[in-house]
Amino acid sequence: MMEIQSVYFPEPGTGNTEKTLEIAKKRAEQSGIKTVVVASSSGETGVKAVKLFANYKVVVVTHSTGFPAPDAQELTPENRSKILEKGGLILTATHAFGGVGRAVRRKFHTYQVDEVIAQTLRVFGQGAKVACEIVLMAADAGLIRTDEEVISIGGTGSGADTALVVKPAHTQDFFELKVKEILCKPR
């Protein structure tokens, strides 16, 4: 038997970012996990993560280019530079749960399996969905291994409010992904 502390925030969102990162760091130290995957739109959370996790492998996953508007990228050039200077890796790719399926929904007004999975994961919160999705994306890009647990950090809207310990998988092996621990999330 193992006892792991979980923290539940009263509200989702940016106000939980520092505490989420602290909780994740504490668990990384306890467990020996050396890889952290963190979602970051503008790069603000990514910068905070690479500073806190200085001796870890940190993969910062951004929104795909075109997510907010055609050809637009939300990751600011300043934050990109800061993340790279601190040794972080940056992944910008099609979202695992929102690629061609999203195009089908927009064109034909019907959901595909990827977005059904995303909606299902959202029953645990937006941050939990994001934390699962970015691990798939990072594994597909070859930035993390599927045989080593990682800490994955996601959020609701912006910032971070969810941290999970995850056994990664590639997108085509989605059902091999395992959420091992919920470190924190909004209640």
Order of alpha helices (4+ residues) and beta strands (2+ residues): beta-alpha-beta-alpha-beta-alpha-beta-alpha-alpha-alpha-beta-beta-beta
